[in-house]
Structures are given as structure tokens and as C-alpha cells.
């Protein structure tokens, strides 16, 4: 038997019956009809680097490409939390300064 992959985002090998069983349960949930009393809400998060211009871009003139300075100032990082309810067609992005259990719980509570 091969060892598990080092990266946690990889799907386990085909021999993992436990994984397949749990994934089938999730896929079965996605096939249920919309029920407002039991909404299917998905939540994901990512971080994005914020940057600022060092110099203002030059105005465009006819026949010239957009010209800008390639240097930038790092202006920190923000956390984006995206929740969506696919069957209801609703989604929202929440922006936070930090990534922590308290922030995750606050987004869930909203």
C-alpha cells in the first residue's frame, strides 16, 4: 500500500472506502430539493494580498498600451469568507481583517 500524499488537499487513494462513503453522503445531500427549513449553506474562505500603486498610471493615448509602474506597496492582507446557498440562489462575501476561530464563528453566526 502506498503512503498517503503529503498535501492534504489531495483525494485519498481509490482503496479508501471510508472516504467514498462520506463523499456519497455529501453528494446525496446536494440532490435533495430545496427546503427553506433546512437550507444547504456552503462556506469557504481565502486570503488576498492588498497592494497599492507607487506611481499613478499614465493616461492612455490612442494607439498606446496601458502604462503603469510595476512596483507596488504591500498594504496588508484581508480574509474573504464566501457563503452561498446554491438552491436558493443566494450568496454573500464577508471581508475581515483577521483569520481566526472568532472570525469564522462570527461569519457562521451571521
C-alpha positions as CSV (number, residue, x, y, z in Angstrom):
1,X,0.0,0.0,0.0
2,X,1.3,3.5,-0.9
3,X,1.7,6.1,1.8
4,X,-0.8,8.9,2.0
5,X,0.1,12.0,-0.1
6,X,1.9,14.8,1.7
7,X,-0.6,17.5,0.6
8,X,-3.9,17.5,2.5
9,X,-5.9,18.7,-0.5
10,X,-5.4,15.6,-2.5
11,X,-8.1,13.0,-2.7
12,X,-7.2,9.7,-0.9
13,X,-6.4,6.7,-3.0
14,X,-9.2,4.6,-4.5
15,X,-8.8,2.0,-1.8
16,X,-10.3,4.3,0.8
17,X,-13.9,3.1,1.3
18,X,-14.5,5.4,4.2
19,X,-13.8,8.5,2.0
20,X,-16.0,7.2,-0.8
21,X,-18.8,6.5,1.7
22,X,-18.6,10.0,3.2
23,X,-18.4,11.6,-0.3
24,X,-21.5,9.8,-1.4
25,X,-23.4,11.1,1.6
26,X,-22.4,14.7,0.7
27,X,-23.4,14.2,-2.9
28,X,-26.8,12.8,-1.8
29,X,-27.4,16.0,0.2
30,X,-26.8,18.1,-2.9
31,X,-29.5,16.2,-4.8
32,X,-32.2,17.0,-2.2
33,X,-34.9,19.5,-3.3
34,X,-34.9,23.0,-1.8
35,X,-36.3,23.2,1.8
36,X,-36.3,26.6,3.4
37,X,-36.5,24.9,6.9
38,X,-33.2,23.0,6.2
39,X,-31.1,25.2,3.9
40,X,-27.9,23.9,2.3
41,X,-25.3,26.6,3.1
42,X,-21.7,26.3,1.9
43,X,-18.9,28.3,3.4
44,X,-15.3,28.9,2.1
45,X,-12.6,31.3,2.9
46,X,-9.4,32.7,1.3
47,X,-6.9,35.4,1.9
48,X,-5.9,38.1,-0.5
49,X,-2.9,40.4,-0.5
50,X,-3.8,44.1,-0.7
51,X,-1.5,46.3,-2.9
52,X,-1.2,50.0,-3.6
53,X,0.2,51.9,-6.6
54,X,3.6,53.6,-6.1
55,X,3.0,55.9,-9.1
56,X,-0.2,56.9,-10.8
57,X,-0.6,55.1,-14.2
58,X,-0.1,57.2,-17.3
59,X,-3.2,58.2,-19.2
60,X,-3.9,56.1,-22.2
61,X,-3.5,57.7,-25.6
62,X,-4.8,56.4,-28.9
63,X,-2.6,53.5,-30.2
64,X,-0.6,53.2,-26.9
65,X,-0.9,50.4,-24.4
66,X,-1.9,51.0,-20.8
67,X,1.3,52.1,-19.0
68,X,1.9,51.7,-15.3
69,X,4.8,51.2,-12.8
70,X,5.3,47.5,-12.0
71,X,6.4,48.3,-8.4
72,X,3.8,48.3,-5.7
73,X,3.4,48.8,-2.0
74,X,2.2,45.9,0.1
75,X,-0.9,47.1,2.0
76,X,-1.6,44.1,4.2
77,X,-3.8,41.0,3.8
78,X,-7.6,40.6,4.2
79,X,-9.7,37.5,4.7
80,X,-12.6,36.8,2.4
81,X,-15.4,34.5,3.6
82,X,-17.9,33.4,0.9
83,X,-21.1,31.7,2.0
84,X,-23.7,30.6,-0.5
85,X,-27.0,28.8,-0.6
86,X,-27.0,27.3,-4.2
87,X,-30.6,26.1,-4.3
88,X,-31.9,29.5,-3.2
89,X,-29.6,31.4,-5.4
90,X,-28.1,33.5,-2.5
91,X,-24.5,34.3,-1.8
92,X,-22.5,36.9,0.2
93,X,-18.9,37.8,0.7
94,X,-17.8,38.9,4.1
95,X,-14.4,40.7,4.5
96,X,-12.4,40.5,7.7
97,X,-9.0,41.8,8.8
98,X,-8.1,38.6,10.6
99,X,-8.3,34.8,10.1
100,X,-9.2,33.1,13.3
101,X,-11.7,30.9,15.0
102,X,-13.6,34.0,16.3
103,X,-13.9,35.4,12.8
104,X,-15.0,32.0,11.4
105,X,-17.6,31.8,14.1
106,X,-18.9,35.3,13.6
107,X,-19.4,34.6,9.8
108,X,-21.3,31.4,10.7
109,X,-23.5,33.3,13.2
110,X,-24.4,35.8,10.6
